[in-house]
Amino acid sequence: MKIFAYGIREDEQAALKEWMTNHPEVEVGYTDELLNPQTAQLAAGADAVDVYQQLAYTPETLTALHELGINKMSLRNVGTDNIDFETARRFDFSISNVAVYSPNAIAEHAAIQGARILRQTKPLDHKIENHDLRWAPTIGREVRMQTFGIIGTGHIGHVLIDILQGFGAKVIGYDIYRNPELEAEGIYVDSLDELYAQSDVISLHVPSLPENYHMINKETIAKMKDDVVLINVSRGDLMDIDAVMSGLDSGKIFGLAMDVYEKEVGLFNKDWSNDKLPDEKIADLIARENVLVTPHTAFYTTKAVYEMVTQSMNASLAFIKGEETANEVKY
């Protein structure tokens, strides 16, 4: 049995080597290069590939694997929107993802970044760096005094609710699939319009699906309270970024914490310190005092990385053995 892993970062190597030690019967090869039609050849002789979502898995890429006799692919991430499922179906690919690796990592990031917006830490830090030690006008808002609207109450949304309740904040939620425990607490509102109208802070925790595309837009922003804070640690295409920037310009939106961006592929996880950012919108957002941008790092903790590597490799091995895995993607 052989598994070939693509895009292995230095921070993933310890978890991968531990898995290899625990599974001496499996031959494992790996590279720091990403899977594409050319690098597919590195997996020759493998039974399955382990990958990370940074490039699209196009018909050409999947065909290249098929020609090597490989039709098993395990993703070390949640998202599958970059897979050409029509081709995958044609070649009978078995595909898995890691749907739950550390909800706490992402929920903590959302809570921390949201609190930073409320306490205006970015402009305050800039003042202090310039030895301006005056208080005004960077006055903060207390987390416990806010109503937080959580859109999507799955694993991550639920953990965030627990964190925010620990601060003493009022929390309301919306989800088409209600959690019985949260429903018993009276968390849910019946519509997104109700959530928009009541929330001081809105945090998104829903998947990238056609029905969720640009759910935050000019019309929905108009339904929100003045001085609303938006948090997006889910998927970039949930927001119409032009509408959000207009809301920031007008003052309707008090602040934005974003860990994802609709056009982040090829932009995030690269060093632009010696080059001009190729995307003017992201450069604009980074420069704003009331916007916190992180490059899709909400997940990036030692615990999450360990789970992503371990669960994806376990899924690959299960595919090879013809066993079922809870991580299989049904498509």
C-alpha positions in Angstrom: 0.0 0.0 0.0 1.3 3.4 -0.9 0.0 7.0 -0.3 1.5 10.1 -1.8 1.0 13.4 -0.1 1.1 16.8 -1.8 1.7 20.3 -0.4 3.2 19.0 2.9 4.3 22.1 4.9 7.1 22.0 7.4 4.5 22.3 10.2 2.7 19.2 9.0 5.8 16.9 8.8 5.8 15.9 12.5 2.2 14.7 12.3 2.9 12.9 9.0 6.0 11.2 10.4 4.1 10.1 13.5 1.4 8.6 11.2 4.1 6.8 9.2 5.6 5.4 12.4 2.2 4.1 13.5 1.6 2.5 10.0 4.8 0.8 8.9 2.9 -1.4 6.5 2.1 1.7 4.3 4.7 3.3 2.1 4.4 7.1 2.2 5.9 9.6 -0.2 5.4 13.3 0.0 6.4 16.7 -1.5 5.9 20.3 -0.7 4.6 20.9 -4.2 0.9 21.1 -4.8 -1.1 18.7 -7.0 -1.5 19.8 -10.6 -1.4 17.9 -14.0 2.4 18.0 -14.0 3.2 17.1 -10.4 0.6 14.2 -10.6 3.5 12.1 -12.0 5.2 12.2 -8.6 2.4 9.9 -7.3 3.2 7.1 -9.8 2.7 3.7 -8.1 0.6 5.1 -5.3 -2.9 3.8 -4.4 -4.1 7.2 -3.1 -3.1 10.8 -2.8 -3.4 13.2 0.1 -3.8 16.9 -0.8 -4.5 20.3 0.6 -6.9 22.8 -1.0 -4.9 25.6 -2.6 -5.3 24.8 -6.3 -8.4 23.7 -8.2 -8.6 19.9 -8.9 -9.4 20.4 -12.6 -10.4 17.8 -15.2 -6.8 17.8 -16.3 -5.4 17.1 -12.8 -7.9 14.3 -12.2 -7.3 12.8 -15.6 -3.6 12.7 -14.8 -4.2 10.8 -11.7 -6.7 8.5 -13.4 -4.0 7.7 -16.1 -1.7 6.6 -13.2 -4.5 4.3 -11.9 -5.3 6.5 -8.9 -8.9 7.3 -8.0 -8.6 7.9 -4.3 -8.0 11.4 -2.9 -8.1 12.6 0.7 -8.3 16.3 1.4 -6.6 17.7 4.6 -9.3 20.5 4.7 -13.0 20.9 4.7 -13.8 22.7 1.4 -14.5 20.6 -1.7 -15.6 23.5 -3.9 -12.4 23.3 -5.9 -13.0 19.8 -7.2 -14.4 19.1 -10.6 -16.9 16.5 -9.4 -18.2 15.7 -12.9 -14.7 14.4 -13.8 -14.3 12.8 -10.4 -17.6 11.0 -11.0 -16.6 9.8 -14.4 -13.4 8.3 -13.1 -15.1 6.9 -9.9 -13.0 8.8 -7.5 -13.4 8.2 -3.8 -12.9 11.5 -2.0 -12.7 12.5 1.7 -12.3 15.7 3.6 -11.7 16.6 7.2 -15.0 18.1 8.2 -14.1 18.5 11.9 -10.5 19.1 12.9 -10.8 21.8 15.5 -13.9 23.9 15.8 -12.3 25.6 18.7 -9.5 27.0 16.6 -11.8 28.8 14.2 -14.4 29.8 16.9 -11.6 31.3 19.1 -10.2 33.3 16.2 -13.7 34.7 15.4 -14.2 35.7 19.1 -10.7 37.2 19.4 -10.9 39.2 16.1 -14.4 40.4 16.9 -13.4 41.6 20.3 -10.4 43.3 18.8 -12.7 45.2 16.4 -14.9 46.2 19.3 -12.0 47.4 21.4 -10.4 49.1 18.4 -7.0 47.5 19.1 -5.7 48.2 15.6 -5.9 52.0 15.7 -4.8 51.9 19.4 -1.7 49.8 18.6 -0.8 52.3 15.8 -1.1 55.2 18.2 1.1 53.5 20.8 3.7 52.6 18.2 3.9 56.3 17.4 4.1 57.2 21.2 0.7 58.8 21.2 -0.6 57.6 24.5 -3.9 59.6 24.6 -7.1 57.7 25.0 -9.6 59.4 22.8 -11.1 58.8 20.3 -10.3 55.1 20.3 -13.0 54.1 22.8 -14.1 50.5 22.9 -17.3 48.6 23.2 -17.7 45.8 25.8 -18.4 42.3 24.4 -21.0 41.6 27.1 -23.0 44.6 26.0 -23.4 43.3 22.4 -25.9 41.1 20.7 -24.1 38.6 18.6 -25.9 37.0 15.6 -24.4 33.6 14.7 -25.4 32.4 11.2 -24.8 28.7 11.1 -24.8 26.8 14.5 -22.8 23.7 13.5 -19.6 22.6 15.2 -17.8 26.0 14.9 -20.9 28.2 15.5 -21.8 26.2 18.6 -18.4 26.6 20.1 -18.4 30.3 19.4 -21.8 30.6 21.1 -20.3 29.0 24.2 -17.3 31.4 24.1 -19.5 34.5 23.8 -21.8 33.4 26.5 -18.8 33.1 28.7 -18.2 36.8 28.1 -21.8 37.5 29.1 -22.9 38.5 25.6 -26.5 38.0 24.3 -26.4 35.5 21.5 -29.0 34.8 18.8 -28.6 32.3 16.0 -30.1 31.2 12.7 -29.7 27.9 11.0 -32.1 25.9 8.7 -30.9 22.8 10.7 -31.5 23.6 14.4 -29.5 22.2 17.2 -31.9 20.8 19.8 -29.7 21.9 22.7 -29.5 25.4 21.4 -33.2 25.5 20.6 -34.0 24.6 24.2 -31.9 27.6 25.2 -34.1 29.8 23.0 -31.1 30.9 20.9 -32.8 30.8 17.5 -34.6 33.5 15.5 -37.0 32.5 12.7 -35.4 34.5 9.9 -32.1 36.1 8.8 -33.9 39.4 8.6 -34.6 39.2 12.3 -31.0 38.4 13.0 -29.8 41.3 10.9 -32.1 43.7 12.6 -31.2 42.6 16.2 -27.4 42.0 16.0 -24.6 44.3 16.9 -22.1 41.8 15.6 -22.7 39.2 12.9 -20.5 36.1 12.5 -20.8 33.7 9.5 -20.4 30.0 9.9 -22.1 28.5 6.9 -20.6 26.6 3.9 -19.9 27.8 0.4 -23.1 26.8 -1.4 -25.0 28.5 -4.3 -27.8 29.5 -1.9 -25.2 31.2 0.4 -23.4 33.1 -2.4 -23.0 36.8 -1.5 -25.5 36.4 1.4 -23.9 39.6 2.8 -24.8 42.2 0.1 -26.1 45.7 -0.4 -29.7 44.7 0.4 -28.9 42.6 3.5 -26.4 45.2 4.9 -29.2 47.8 4.7 -31.3 45.6 7.0 -28.5 45.6 9.7 -28.1 47.9 12.7 -25.9 51.0 12.3 -22.3 50.4 13.5 -22.6 46.6 12.9 -19.5 44.5 13.1 -19.1 41.7 10.6 -16.9 38.6 11.1 -16.2 36.1 8.3 -14.0 33.1 9.1 -15.9 30.7 6.8 -15.8 31.3 3.0 -14.9 34.4 1.0 -17.8 34.1 -1.4 -20.4 34.6 1.4 -19.7 38.3 1.1 -20.1 40.7 -1.7 -16.9 42.5 -0.8 -17.8 45.6 -2.8 -21.0 46.0 -0.8 -19.0 45.5 2.4 -16.5 48.1 1.5 -19.3 50.5 0.6 -20.8 49.8 4.1 -17.4 50.6 5.7 -17.1 53.8 3.6 -20.5 55.0 4.7 -20.0 54.1 8.4 -22.9 51.7 8.3 -20.4 48.9 9.1 -18.3 49.7 12.2 -15.7 47.1 11.5 -14.8 43.9 9.7 -12.8 40.9 10.7 -12.1 38.6 7.7 -10.0 35.5 7.5 -11.2 34.5 4.0 -11.5 36.3 0.7 -13.3 35.4 -2.5 -10.2 35.8 -4.6 -7.7 34.4 -2.1 -6.3 31.5 -4.2 -2.9 32.5 -5.4 -2.9 35.5 -3.0 -3.0 34.1 0.5 -0.1 32.1 2.0 2.5 34.0 -0.2 5.0 36.5 0.8 4.3 39.9 -0.8 6.5 42.0 1.5 8.8 42.9 -1.4 6.1 43.2 -4.0 3.0 45.2 -4.6 -0.1 43.3 -3.7 -1.8 42.2 -7.0 -5.2 42.8 -5.6 -6.2 46.4 -4.9 -9.2 45.6 -2.8 -7.3 43.4 -0.3 -4.6 46.1 -0.1 -7.3 48.7 0.6 -8.9 46.5 3.3 -5.6 45.8 5.0 -4.9 49.5 5.2 -8.1 50.3 7.0 -8.0 51.0 10.7 -11.4 49.2 11.3 -10.6 46.1 9.3 -8.6 43.0 10.5 -7.4 40.7 7.7 -5.8 37.3 8.3 -4.8 35.1 5.4 -7.1 32.1 6.1 -5.3 31.2 9.3 -8.2 30.8 11.7 -7.7 27.0 11.5 -3.9 27.3 11.9 -3.2 25.7 15.2 -1.0 22.7 16.2 -4.1 20.7 17.2 -5.9 21.4 13.9 -2.9 20.6 11.7 -2.4 17.3 13.6 -6.0 16.3 13.0 -6.0 17.4 9.4 -3.0 15.2 8.6 -4.0 12.3 10.7 -7.6 12.1 9.6 -6.9 12.5 5.9 -4.2 9.8 6.0 -6.6 7.5 7.9 -9.2 8.1 5.2 -6.8 7.3 2.4 -5.8 4.0 4.1 -9.5 3.1 4.6 -10.2 3.7 0.9 -7.3 1.5 -0.1 -8.5 -1.3 2.2 -12.0 -0.9 0.9 -13.3 0.1 4.3 -15.8 2.9 5.1 -14.7 6.2 6.5 -16.9 8.8 8.1 -14.9 11.4 6.3 -16.0 10.3 2.8 -17.5 13.0 0.7 -20.8 11.9 -0.8 -21.3 13.5 -4.2 
